[in-house]
Amino acid sequence: MVLRHNRHYEEEVSMGTITIGVDLAKSVFSACEMDGAGHVLKRQDLRREPFGLWLAQRPAGTVVAMEACSGAHHWARRCLEYGLEPRIIAAQFVKPFRKGSKTKNDRADAEAIATAARQGNMRLVPVKSLDQQVRLSWHRVREGYKMASLAIGNRIRGLLAEFGVIVAPSDGALHRQLADLDAQRGLPAEFKELLRDLAEHWKQLRVHFDACDARIEAHARGDERCARLRAVIGIGAITADAAVATVGNAREFRQGRQMAAWLGLVPTQHSSGGHVRLGEISCRGDAYLRTLLIQGARSSLQRAKAVATEKATPEQLWIRALDGRMPFGKVIVAIANKHARQIWAMLAHGVDYDPSACLNHPMHRQTCTGRAA
């Protein structure tokens, strides 16, 4: 029986039909190998260094699947170096393939990952390059500095409130209050010393935050794709660089609607029996990029309202018409959805921004023909 299993395993290796599911970890990795029929051939647990050597010994073209988590893109790039075919799958798509909702361990996860990778219609996460991950790291650190700065500012306001000093909710007002501590005679000297230390820490966070902004701006200036995206009103250096670093050439999406859905800018569906029921906005996918698009949509709405009608672009006229018949929140999401589709078109096809492109869309022509009739 063992000989048959070994012979079957060797045949599968030679045919290149093995799918390997890997449950990534910090130290110990669990791997599950499946044949073309979905039968488990081998399970094994490997530590970090032996796992890298084991990957290098796999036959070229072997599918290596893993969940999208910390380190997944690193190991996917290693697989590409070894001639393997990496597949990164979101955890939410792996969960249904786990046997039993109450049974969860590393080996069960590895088997579920391998099973999910064998599905022909599985949605995969594109492998990020080193340049993409470096650029995204600046965005992640920038967000960390921003949250830390907000926390320090709120902490200072809370401490001052304990001594009866109320500061307006703005950074400028807090800076003025901290610069005039000597004039606050009711505050103890020891407390003033503490506030000065916090103020210095707050200032240093702002310096680091500005340095991240400068580096992201430099990335955006040096990338032709970012220059195309920044032509859209509401998309600045940060949004353009984040979009390029996140989706690359965006060709993993078949169309702009798919990218907008991936970003969570479409309503959820609960349709059945031919009846379409749309719910609230899904808010799935990359929350950071979605937030930037929502913020940019606010800017686009303000510009569309401020520009004169005779100078407005077709897109701005569309935004105005949208604002006249829909609530504010839906207008913002609709604009962000449109920007996501425009980003896809410019990145996937390498074209420049055209504010009049919507006039050539078949749906717009059909609408105009219907109105004329």
N, C-alpha and C positions, 0 to 999 in steps of 0.2 A: 504493500500500500504506500509505503514511504517512497519506494522507487518510482511508482507511477506519478506520485505528486511531484517529485523532483523533475521527472521527465517532462511532465506537463508544464512545470514552471519554466524550464529551459526553452521549450517551444514557444511559450508566450513571450519570453525575453527576446528570442530571435525574431519573432513577428512584430515586435514593437507595439503590442496591444495592451501593455500594462499601464494602469493608472495608479499613481501613488498619491494617497492623501496624507498630509502632514499636519499634525497639531503642534503649532509652534509654541515655544516657551523660552524662558531665559536660560535654562540649563539642560533640561531633558526633553527631547523631541520624540513624539510618538508617530510612527509611520505605519501605514496600512497599504499593502499592494493588492490590487484587484486585476483579474484578467478581463478579457473582452466581454465575457458573459456576466460579469459582476460578482464572480466568486472570489472570496478572500483567499489569497495565496500565502501571504506571510504578514506577520505583525512583529514589530520590534521597536524597542525604545533605545534611543541613542543620545549621548551627551553632545554638547555643542561642537567640539572639535571633530570627533568621529563622524558626526552627521555631515559636516562639510566634505570630508573624505569619501563618505559613502555616496553622496550625491555625485561626486566626480566620477564614480565608477558605474553609474547607471548608463544604459545604452542611449545613444543619441536619439532624440525624438520622443523620449518617454514623457508622458504628461505628469507633472508634479503640481498638485493642487494644495492650496492653503487658504485659511481664512484671512480676511483683510484685518490686520492688526499691526501692532508695533513690530517692525522688523520684517514684515511680509515683502515689502518692495526690495529690501536688501537681499533676501534669499531668492527672490524672483530674478534679480539681476545676476546672481551667482548661477542660477539654473541656465540662463541665457548664455553665460560664458562657457558652460559645459555642454551646450548643444541640446539642452532639454527644453521642454515646452511648459513654462509656468502658467498657472491659472489661479488668479486671486478672486475669491468669492466672498461676498458680504455675509456676515454671520447670520443675518435674518433669512438668507436663502439656504443656509446649511441646516438650520434647526429642524425643518420638517422631515429631513432624512435621518434624523437620529432615532434609533429604535427605543421607544419608550420615553415618555416625557419626564419620568422620574429617575431614569438611568443616565447619568452623565459622568463620564470619566475621559481621560485622554485617549484611550483606545477606541471608545465609542465615537468620540469626536472625529478621530482620524478616519474611521470607516465612513461616517456620515459625509465628510468632506470628499472622500474618493467617490462615493455614490453620487453626490451632487455634481461633481465635475464631469461625470459621464452623461449628463443630460444635455441633449443637443441644443435646447433653447435656454440654457443657463446664462444669466447675465454676469459678465466678468468685469472686474476692476482693472483698468489699464495699468500696466507697470510703469511707474514713474522713473525717470532718469535721475542721475545724480544732480544735474543742474536744476531740475524741477524741485527736488527735495531740499536743496540748499536754499532756493528762493522762497519756498514755503516756510522754511525754518525762520527766516526773518519776519514773516508775517505772524508766526506763532509766538515768537519772542516779543514782538511789538504788542500783541494782544495781552501778553502777560504783564508787560510794563504798564499798559493802560489800566488793567484791573488793579494792579498793585498801587498805582497812583491814586485811583479812585478810592481805594480802601484807606490809604493814608490820609487823604483829605477828609473823608468822613470821620475817621478816628480823631483827627484834630478838632473838628467841629463838635463832636460828642464830648471831648474832654473840656473844651471851652464852655460848653453849655452847662457842665457840672459846676462851673464857677460863675454862672450867670451871664456869660458873654455869648450872645447869639450872632452868628455870622450868616450872611446871605448865601444861598446855594449857588455860588459861582467861584471859580478859581481866582478870578481877579479880586473879589471881596476878601477871600481868605488870605491871599498874598498881602493885601494892604493891612489886614489885621495882624499878621505875623510880623510885618515890617515895623509895626508901631507897638511892640510889646512893652517897651519901656514906659510908654504913657499909661499903661494899665496898672494903676497903683494898687488895685484890689487883688491882684494875682501874686501869689507867693513867689519868691525868687527861685526856689528849687523847681517849681512848676514851669517858670519861664525858661529855665535851662533845658528842661525836658522838651518843651515845645520847639526850642531852637534846634535841638538834635533831630526832631521829627521833620522840621521844615527843611533842614539840610538833606535829609534822606529823600524827602519829597522832590527837592530840586534835582538831585542826582537821577532819580527815576525819569524825570522829564528830559534830562540831557540824553539819557540812553534811548528814550522813546523817539526823540528828534533824530538821533543817529540812525535808528531803524528806518524812519521815514526817508532820510536822505539816501540810504542804501537802496531801498525799494524804488525810489525815484530814479536812481542811476540805472537799475536793472531795466526799468520801463523805457528810459531814454535810449538804451542800447539795443532794444529789441524791436524789430520792424513790425512784428505782430501786435505789440502793445501800442505802437504808433497808430496802427489802423483802428484799434479798439477805442483809443482816446478821442477819435473824431466824433464819437457818439456823445450827445449831450447827456451828462449824468454818469459817465464812465471816466474816472480819473486814473492817475498813475497806480494807486493801490488796487483798485478793482481790476484794471487791465493786467497788472502783473500777477495778481492772484488767479485770474482766469487762465492765463497762459501757463502758469506753474501747475495748476490743478488739472486741466483737461488737455494741455499740449496742443495738438492739431485738431482735436475734437472729432476725429474721424471714427472714433469708437461708437459715436452716435449716428444712426442712420439719417436723422433729420433734426431740425431745431426743436420740434415739439418733444422729441425724446429727451433732449438735453434739459429743456424746461421742466419736464416731469421729473427727471433725475434730481434737479435742484429743489424740488418740492414747491414749485410755483403753479401747480394745477390743482383743481379740486379733487377730492376723493370721490370714488364711485361706489354706489350700492345698487347697481342695475340688475334687473332680472325680468324675464318674460317679455322682453322688448321695451320695458319701461326704463327710461334713463333717470337715475336719481343721483344728483351731484351733491356732495357734502362740502365741508370746510376745506380750506387749503391744506394739502397733505403735509407740508413742511418737512419733507424727507431729504435725504442726500446731504450735501455739504452745507452745513449751517453757516459757516463763515462767508462763503461766496454768496449765498442767498441773502445774508444780511447786508453785504456791500451793495448788491443789486437793488435791494429795497431802499437803502439810503440814497442811491443814485437816482432811483425813480422819483423820490421826493424833489430832488433838484430839477429833474426834467419837467415835473409838473409846474414848479414855480416859474421856470423859464418859459414854458408854453403859455402861461397866464400873463406874463409880463410883456412878451413880444407883441408888436403890432400885427393885426390880422394880415395886412398886405405883405408883411415880411416873414410870416410864419411858414415853416416847411409843412409838407403834407403830413408828416408824423406829428408835428405840433398841433395842427388842425384836428387830427384824430384824437389827440390827448384832450383837447378842449371839448370836443363832442362827447368823449367818454366821461369827462368830469361833469358835464351837464346832466347826465342821466343815471350815474352810478354813485354809490357812496364812496367816501374818500379811501377807505381801506381797499376796496375792490379795484379802484383806479390805480392805486400804487402797485398792487400785485400784477395787474394787467400790463402796466408799463415795464415792470421788472421782467415779466414773462417775455415781452417783446424784445427787451434788451438781450435776454438769454438766447433767443433765436437769432438775433443779429450777430451776437458773438460767435455762435456756431457757424453761421454762413461765412463770416470773415475768416475764421480760423480754418475751417474745413476746405474752403475753396480758394483761400488766399486772395480775396477781393477787398477793395476799399469800401468804406462806408458810403452809401448812396441814400440820402434822405428821401428821395422820390421813388425808391425801389418798390414801395408798396403799391404804386399806381399801375405797375406791370403785373401784379399778382392776378391769377385767373379769377379768384373770388371777388376782387375789387371790380374787375371788368364785368363779371356777371351781375354784381350789385348795380353798377351804373347802367347796364343794359335793361335790367328790370325796372329801374326808376324811370328811364326814358320811355319804356313801353307803357 
